[in-house]
Amino acid sequence: MNKQHAQLIAAMTRYDVGDAKRIQHFMKVHDYAATIASLEDVDAETRFVLETAAIVHDIGIHLCEQKYGSSNGKLQKQEGPAEASKLLLATGGYTEAQIERVCWRGGHHHSYQNIDGIDYQILVEADFLVNIYEDNLSPETTRKVKETIFKTSAGKSLLEAIYLA
């Protein structure tokens, strides 16, 4: 892990202070995303953006719960990008293009149609690898997710080994 991501993880942990579930969730999504990206030989810049997006992908949850009493995907898409942008700017070291891409990816990680780019695909897969466990999805649902959502060889292999063995 590079120092910039370590600093962002520390900042995101402070952002989610006291919420072990949220902190553990983004840490696991980050680790799965980094693993899949490495196994898929994703280039360094794309991987950097992906790992950044994985860390902040659910940043809108607390704000949505406070404002709306819900944190559904549509609300996260509405509130998350601005929160992520603020945190990335405060942490420093990100270009405008990187911030824009990270915020878009994070805001759309619950949208599974028209996935454009390996970073977006891997973010969705990594989030599912964690959510299958956290949401206790059935083997039948997990198989359907594998068939309809997963595209990378590494993501499919991890899903099979963890949940369908």
N, C-alpha and C positions, 0 to 999 in steps of 0.2 A: 504494500500500500504506500502511496506517496504521501508526503507531508501535508499537501494541500487537502487531500481527502481526510486525513487524520484530523486536521483542524476543522473541517466541515462537520465531521462526525461529532467532535466535541461541541461545536456550536449547536448542532441539531439535538444533541443530548440535553444541552441547557434549554433549548426551546421546548422540548418535551419533558422537562424536569418532573420527576415524580411519577411518570407514566411508563413503567417498565415494559408493559405490553407493546406500546408504540415504538419505544426505543429498540426492543429486541426485534420487532418486526422489520424496521428499516435496516438494522444490522444484518439480519438474515437475507433480506432481499439484496442488499449490497453484495454480500458474499456469494450468493448464487449468481448474480449478474456478472461479477468479476470472474467467477469460475467458468461460466458458459462462454464469456467473451474470450478468455484465454484459450479454451478448447476449440473455439471456432476461429482462432487466429484473427481477431478483430484488430484493425489498426489502432495505433496509440491514441490519436485524437478522438476517434469514435468511442473507444473504450473509456477515455477520460470523461467525456460527456455522459456516457451511459452510467458510469459509477457515480458521478455527481447526481444525476437524475434519480438513481436508485436510493441515494441517501435522503433526498428531499421529496420523494414522490408522494408521500402522504402528509405533507406539511399543512395542508388545509383542514385536516380533520378537526383539530381543537377549535379553530375559528368557526367552522361550520356548526359544530355542536353548540357553541356559545350563541351564535347568531340565529340558528334555525332549529336547534334541537335535533339535528340529523346530520350525518356525514356521508350521505349517498354520493355516488360518483359524479352526478351532475353538479352538485353543490361544490364538491372538491375541485372540479374543473373550473368553476366560477371563481373560487376563492384562493385555491392553492398557488397558481402561478405568481400572483403578486407577493404572497408571503415568501415563496421560494426566492424570487428576485431580490427582495429585501435582505434575506439571509445571505445570499451569494454576494451581494454588493458589500454587506457588512464584513463578511469573511475576507473578501478581496481575492484578487488574482485571476478573475474570470473575465473573458472578453465579452462584449455585448452579444456577439453571435453565439457564444457558448451559453450564456444566460438565457437567451431567447430559445435555443434548442432544448435546454434542460427544462425550462418552464413549460414549453409546449408538450414535451414528452411526459412530464409529471402530471400535467393537467389532463392528458388524454389516456393515461394508463388503464382506464376502465373501458376504453373504446377498442373493440377488437376487429373492426372492419377497416380496410384500407391502411393496414400497417405498412408504413413506408420507411424502411431503413432497418438495418440490423440492430441498432441500439434500441429502437422502439420495440422490435420483436423480442429481444432478450429481456428488456425491462418487464414486459408483459409475462413472459415465461417465468422469470425469477419471482415475480409477485405471486403468480399462481402456485409455484412450488411451495411457497410459504403459506398461502391461503388455503390450499388443499388440507394442510394439517390443522391450521388454526380454526378453520371453519368446519372441520370434520366432514369433508365431502365424501360421498359414497364412492366405492370402486367404480360403479357404473358412470357416475358423473365425471370421475377422474379420467376414465377411458374416453368419454366424449370430449373432454377438454383436450386430451392428447390428440385426438383426431381432428378437432376443429381449430385449435389455437396454436399448438406447438408446431414449429417449423424447423428449428435447429436440431441437428443430430445430438449435440451435447445436452440440450434441454430435454429432448425425448428420452435419452439414456438415463438422465438423472431421475426424471419422473417415473420411469419404469422401475429403476432400482429402488427408489424410495417407497413407492406406493403400489406398484403392480407386480411385484416379484412373487 
